[in-house]
Amino acid sequence: MKKRSTPEIIATILEAANGGIGKTRLLTQANLTSAQFQKYIELLVAKRLLAKSDDNGGRHAYRTTGLGIQYLTLYNSIKSVSYLRL
């Protein structure tokens, strides 16, 4: 399996969390270990690319913010331009 870059992992997380998602589903959809999940979630919440909310049961849900959507738009634009040059 190819090693993913940090921007690629961030984009995967933000895409998966678009519309809201729980921790377990996010872990599996983004194909992350628990340690990776913790590292990236803390970073994305701190940078306001991802919002964390609590429900009454104490569970956390994550959703991509407007700033996160902007990141995805820019990331996908850069990715498509870089593929044209290869």
N, C-alpha and C positions, 0 to 999 in steps of 0.2 A: 504494500500500500504506500502511495506517495505521501510524503510528509507535507502537511498543509502549512501555509504561512499564517502569521498572526492576522493580517487583514482578511484572509480567506475564512479563517475560523470566526472572526467577528461578523463577517457578512452572513455566514451560515446561521449563527445564533440569532441575528437580527431578522433574517428571513423566517426562521422557525417561529419566532416570538411575535411576528406581525399578526395582530388580531387577538393576542393573548394565548398563553400556554402555561401549563404547570411544570414543575421542576423535572419530574420523571420523563415526561414526554419531550421536554427540551433536551435533556441529556441524551436520549436515544436518537432524536431527529438530527441533532448536531454531531452525534457520534463522539461524545466527550467522556473523559474519565471524571470522577468526582473532583479530583484536584484541579483539572483543567477548568471544569465548570465553575468552581469557587473563584479561581483566579480571574476568569473572564467576566463573570457576573459582577464581581466587585468593581472591576474596571469600567464596565459598561454602565452600571448604575451611577458610579461616581462622575462619569463624563456625560451623564444624562442622555445616553443613547437608548437606554433600556429603563423602564419603570417597573418597580416591584410593588405589588400590592398584597395585602393579607386578607384572607377570608375569615369567617367566624371560627372555623376549625383550626386556625393557626397555620394553615398551608399558605404557601407563597405562589403567586401567579406573576408572570412576567409578560410585558408587552413592549413592542418597539415604539419609541416616541417619534415625534416629528423630526427631531434632529437625527434619529436613527434612520429614518426613511431617507433623509438627505444623504447620509453616509452611504446607504445602499445604492442610491441613484448615482453618486459619484464613483463608487467602487465599480459598479457595472459598466459605466462609461469608460473608465480607465481600462478595465479588463477587455472590453470589446476593441478598443484602439490597440492594445498590446497584441491581441490575436491577429490583427491585420498586418502587423510588422513581422510576425514570425514566418 
